[in-house]
Amino acid sequence: MNHLPLHQWQKEHQNRVKDFHKNHVLSLENGENGNGLLAKWERFVYNKGKALFKCAK
């Protein structure tokens, strides 16, 4: 039986989470996250936050 230590599972989980967020940001950038109200709000907040961050730099 192959047992991975808990920290190895955590590392794999963190990599999956990192990949998910990277792909999600790309879909937001391209406007491909959907047409529902929540998707529109998410794009709006993302774009406004991005603009504020660039302005504050």
Backbone torsions as a table, in degrees:
resi	resn	phi	psi	omega
1	MET	NA	133.4	-176.1
2	ASN	-100.3	108.5	179.6
3	HIS	-104.3	126.5	174.3
4	LEU	-94.1	139.1	175.9
5	PRO	-63.4	154.8	-176.4
6	LEU	-56.1	-41.2	-177.9
7	HIS	-63.7	-29.5	177.2
8	GLN	-68.0	-40.7	177.2
9	TRP	-62.6	-40.9	179.7
10	GLN	-63.8	-40.5	178.4
11	LYS	-63.3	-43.3	179.1
12	GLU	-64.8	-40.4	178.5
13	HIS	-63.3	-44.6	179.9
14	GLN	-62.0	-37.0	176.9
15	ASN	-65.6	-40.8	177.8
16	ARG	-64.5	-40.9	179.2
17	VAL	-64.6	-43.1	179.4
18	LYS	-60.8	-44.8	179.4
19	ASP	-64.5	-40.3	178.7
20	PHE	-60.9	-47.8	-177.7
21	HIS	-66.0	-37.7	178.1
22	LYS	-62.0	-45.1	178.9
23	ASN	-67.4	-35.3	179.9
24	HIS	-67.2	-41.5	178.3
25	VAL	-63.4	-40.3	178.1
26	LEU	-62.7	-40.0	178.3
27	SER	-67.6	-34.6	175.8
28	LEU	-66.3	-43.3	179.9
29	GLU	-59.5	-39.4	-177.0
30	ASN	-88.6	-2.8	-178.8
31	GLY	69.4	29.8	-176.6
32	GLU	-106.8	22.0	-176.6
33	ASN	-92.0	3.1	175.5
34	GLY	125.3	176.2	-177.9
35	ASN	-117.4	2.0	-179.6
36	GLY	-71.2	169.6	-178.7
37	LEU	-60.5	-44.7	-179.9
38	LEU	-63.5	-39.4	179.3
39	ALA	-64.7	-41.2	178.8
40	LYS	-64.8	-42.1	178.3
41	TRP	-64.3	-40.9	179.8
42	GLU	-61.8	-44.6	177.3
43	ARG	-62.9	-42.3	-179.6
44	PHE	-60.0	-50.1	-178.7
45	VAL	-65.0	-40.7	179.4
46	TYR	-61.7	-47.4	-177.6
47	ASN	-67.7	-39.6	178.1
48	LYS	-66.7	-41.7	178.0
49	GLY	-64.2	-39.6	178.2
50	LYS	-63.9	-42.8	179.3
51	ALA	-65.3	-41.8	178.1
52	LEU	-63.7	-39.8	-179.6
53	PHE	-65.2	-41.9	178.8
54	LYS	-66.4	-38.3	-179.9
55	CYS	-66.2	-36.9	-177.3
56	ALA	-75.7	-21.9	-178.8
57	LYS	-63.8	NA	NA
